[in-house]
Amino acid sequence: MTNNEILKKIIIANHLKHFEMKTIFELGGIQLSSSQVKAYMAGAKNKNHEKLSDEYFESFLNGFIIYSRGPLDEPTVLPRTIENHIIGLVESENHAAIEEIRGLIDGV
């Protein structure tokens, strides 16, 4: 499997948007344009396809860790993936899950 294929699987599994991918690369120390991010997601036969180097893939993974759990120096910050999941629950009006989360927060 190529870095591009693994990247694509991570993006799909976590329902990430292009702007979130760009943010994740930035957290890993790489500044990319939106078109560069899209080029990494393009299929191998697409004329805009760009191969994701090991260095950039490592930066993405490091950024994804920070994006998922939050920065180490701010442990009270709610990790973005949890925040996004809670927003999804609110948007889908899943009242039972929201109440369960409230109970967990109140119990802390």
N, C-alpha and C positions, 0 to 999 in steps of 0.2 A: 504494500500500500504506500502511496506517495503522501508527502506532507499535505498536499492539497486535498486529497481524499479524506485524510484524518480530520483536517480542519473542517471540511464540509460536514462530516458526521457530527463533530462537536457542535457546530452551529445549528444544525437541524435538531439535534437531541435537546438542546437548551433553548430553542425557539429564539435565537438571537437575530437582531436586525443588523443591517449594514452599519448604521451609526453606532450600535453597541460594539460591533467588531472593531471599528475604528478607535473607539474609546479603549478597548481591551489592548490593542496594539500600543496605544499611547501609554497605558499603564505599564506595559512591558518595555517602554523606552524607545519605541519606533513610531515616527510620525509618517502617516500614509494619507494619501488623498482617497476620496471615495472611489475613484476609478481604479486605483491600485487594489483596494479591498475587493471590488467586484471582479477584477482580473484573477485574483486568487480563487474565487468561487466559480469562475467560468469553467465549463467542461474542457477537457484536453483538446478537443477538436475545434473549439471556438477560437477565432482569430485574435481575441483579446486575452486569451489564457496566458497567465504568467506563472512560472514555477515558483513555489514557495521554498525559499532556502531553509536550511537547518537553523541558521541563526535567527531568521525572522520567525520561524515556527516556535523556537525556544522562547523568544520574546513574547509571542502570543500566549504560550502556556503560562509563563510567569505572570503576565498581565491578567490572564483568566483567573489565576489563583487569587490575586488581589481583588479583582472584580467580584469574585464569588464570596469571599470571606470578609472583605474589607481590609483596610490597611492595618498593619500590626501596631502602629502607634496610636490608633483610635479604636480599641477593641469594643467600645460601646456602640459603634456605628453598626447599624443593621446591614448585613451583607446584601448586596444588590439582588442576588438571585432569590433570596428569601423575600425581599421587598417586592420584587416583580411577581412572585408567586402569590403573595397576599393581595396585590392589586388585581391579579387574575381572579382570585376567589371573590373579591368584592364585585368585579365586573360581571362575573357569572352568577352573582347573587346566591352564593353557597353559604347560607346563613349558619348552618350547623358547623361548618369548618371555621367560620369567623368567630363564632361563640367559643369554640374549643380553644382557639388561639388566644382569645381574650382571657379565658380561664387560666391558661398557662402563664400569661403575662401578669395577671393579678396574683397568681400564686408565688411569683418570684420574690 
